[in-house]
Amino acid sequence: MEGAGYRVVFEKGGVYLHTSAKKHQDPDSLIAGVIRVVEKDSDVLLHWVPVEEAGDSTQILFSKKDVSGGDSCTSEEEPTFDPGYEPDWAVISTVRPQSRHLEPTRGTEPSSPRGSWAFTVSLGELKSIRRSKPGLSWAYLVLVTQAGGSLPALHFHRGGTRALLRVLSRYLLLASSPQDPRLYLVFPHDSSALSSSFHHLQLFDQDSSNVVSRFLQDPYSTTFSSFSRVTNFFRGALQPHPEGASPDLLPPPDDEPEPGFEVISCVELGPRPAVERAPPLTEEEWAHHVGPEGRLQQVPVLKARIFSGGLSPGLRREAWKFLLGYLSWEGSAEEHKAHVRKKTDEYFRMKLQWKSVSPEQERRNSLLHGYRSLIERDVSRTDRTNKFYEGPENPGLGLLNDVLLTYCMYHFDLGYVQGMSDLLSPILYVIQNEVDAFWCFCGFMELVHGNFEESQETMKRQLGQLLLLLRVLDPQLCDFLDSQDSGSLCFCFRWLLIWFKREFPFPDVLRLWEVLWTGLPGPNLHLLVACAILDMERDTLMLSGFGSNEILKHINELTMKLSVEDVLTRAEALYRQLTACPELPHNVQEVLGLVPPAEPQSPSPPTSPLPLSPTRAPPAPPPPEDTAPQPDSSLEILPEEEEEESAES
């Protein structure tokens, strides 16, 4: 149903308001109505309006459900069913929503007393939804707004609560509390609530300056402390605390078997399609795409080919410059030469800025001295088992050092953060030219610089998005991880921070990155790569009886044991499985790039040191220390190494 400026996407009749708190309702206290979900302008509204029922309404209002599945029978005697709810949840609340204008509804006169019960609420104003206990004659839902008041309880005498929740899940994330599975918390479709929930987490002590040393001394206990705090935070956020009660003093949940953490937006997915990877793109195939004047032709086809098979090793040095934005896909050979000359001059002017600083000047520049010390320490242990970087006097180490210091001149605000050397190393190995490698590295950093920002907003958002995807794909695995204090997915932090650089063998990292750089099939394939790894390890994690200790140990031991082709195949299959779902929730569509993202909300400033921040260069010169090469498996930069509807007619 459509009208001027609005569209009805869901409509269900037989939805009643019970205006009396009495256990036994009389016909005058029951108001029949229709519930609708309406898209109006840029908003989505929930609209209930009373209607006149045809025939004897009491035959419907007091009919009992036939559990055998036959037609319901009526009784002329006063019903004796137990509604199973407390009056404060299920009858009309004194808090009324602000009225919104919609098109007039047939069957309701504005002057009708019952018409005054009509209400409309924006989905963005909802805070939670409470559903009825099982075993009732009909199910009901109670909607609670952000202002703290509950709307009139909606009693579905003809069924339909599950259908309504499924429609709402297209626009909202609905997750039930572990302590009260009948209470669903409502998160906006942009999933900012999930990512912003990390704002108030403080995984480490107030003084976080010794996080690295604590991780090196005892990575397991430090990580478990982080898991515990994150999981307890989520549980506390989802658990309705009685006023004035301490979370530690809450009574245990009911014994009735209910799901612990269910995501309504986890709609039924279809079968997972079979995916076959193609062989790598060859130099001959690339040459067929080079047209007159050296311009590349059929670029979308070329990118799709790289996505499906990667690149042959001999082609990477040229193709990576396009994938990372150093060279334009549309430019001619002469335009590329002019661009390289310009960028070469620009690079050496920036390099001269730090090269010309005298030792005396540097002693008065604590920031530059801190960057230099941190870069020298990281370079001395980056990919030292690779022949390109092995040996004490290897020239590759000097190039790593110079490019990273020049990047500090290029991006003053960000500077150098531990982990960047892991991202530059494969690029320099492939490009083998200082200037070209620098600008390719800048292109890579344009994609991931948010991972290294001090606020860690990008990492929080990605962890929230990863959790969202995993809950839609495998809610049972999420429930298991949550039950073992691992539901925050903190062990995935390193994966996302440096794009799985330490999880795969070096040649596999090259293949993985070039596939991810195509931007296909969407902007967040790396999150599906993480989902694919967890999906591959699902049975091992769930059937082995692992606790949090064993889960962390198992995830860490996956390093260098994963097949990149298997992971990419599964990640693409997960993407196809999700996108084939006709009722995929809107927030999942945003993560997959199927719809434009919503306008971001300005986060409130944190009140305590933020967790999981990569170690930055110190503001003052660090004390002298031995910087002898250490194994590349060092943990220093990495914190984590560090519905069925109830009894509907």
HELIX and SHEET records of a PDB file:
HELIX    1   1 PRO A   27  SER A   29  5                                   3    
HELIX    2   2 THR A   58  LEU A   61  1                                   4    
HELIX    3   3 PRO A   87  ALA A   90  1                                   4    
HELIX    4   4 ARG A  114  TRP A  117  5                                   4    
HELIX    5   5 LEU A  123  GLU A  125  5                                   3    
HELIX    6   6 THR A  161  LEU A  168  1                                   8    
HELIX    7   7 SER A  192  SER A  196  1                                   5    
HELIX    8   8 SER A  208  ASN A  210  5                                   3    
HELIX    9   9 VAL A  211  GLN A  217  1                                   7    
HELIX   10  10 PRO A  219  LEU A  238  1                                  20    
HELIX   11  11 PRO A  247  LEU A  249  5                                   3    
HELIX   12  12 GLU A  283  HIS A  288  1                                   6    
HELIX   13  13 PRO A  292  GLY A  294  5                                   3    
HELIX   14  14 VAL A  299  GLY A  309  1                                  11    
HELIX   15  15 PRO A  313  LEU A  323  1                                  11    
HELIX   16  16 ALA A  333  LYS A  355  1                                  23    
HELIX   17  17 PRO A  359  ARG A  363  1                                   5    
HELIX   18  18 SER A  366  VAL A  379  1                                  14    
HELIX   19  19 PRO A  395  TYR A  410  1                                  16    
HELIX   20  20 MET A  420  ILE A  431  1                                  12    
HELIX   21  21 GLU A  434  VAL A  448  1                                  15    
HELIX   22  22 HIS A  449  PHE A  452  5                                   4    
HELIX   23  23 GLU A  457  LEU A  473  1                                  17    
HELIX   24  24 PRO A  475  SER A  483  1                                   9    
HELIX   25  25 CYS A  490  CYS A  492  5                                   3    
HELIX   26  26 PHE A  493  LEU A  497  1                                   5    
HELIX   27  27 PHE A  506  TRP A  517  1                                  12    
HELIX   28  28 LEU A  525  MET A  536  1                                  12    
HELIX   29  29 ARG A  538  LEU A  543  1                                   6    
HELIX   30  30 SER A  548  ASN A  556  1                                   9    
HELIX   31  31 VAL A  564  THR A  579  1                                  16    
HELIX   32  32 HIS A  586  LEU A  592  1                                   7    
SHEET    1   A 5 GLU A   2  GLY A   3  0                                        
SHEET    2   A 5 TYR A   6  HIS A  18 -1                                        
SHEET    3   A 5 LEU A  30  LYS A  40 -1                                        
SHEET    4   A 5 ASP A  43  PRO A  50 -1                                        
SHEET    5   A 5 PHE A 119  SER A 122 -1                                        
SHEET    1   B 7 GLU A   2  GLY A   3  0                                        
SHEET    2   B 7 TYR A   6  HIS A  18 -1                                        
SHEET    3   B 7 LEU A 154  PHE A 156 -1                                        
SHEET    4   B 7 ALA A 139  THR A 145 -1                                        
SHEET    5   B 7 LEU A 126  ARG A 131 -1                                        
SHEET    6   B 7 LEU A 183  PRO A 188 -1                                        
SHEET    7   B 7 LEU A 172  SER A 176 -1                                        
END                                                                             
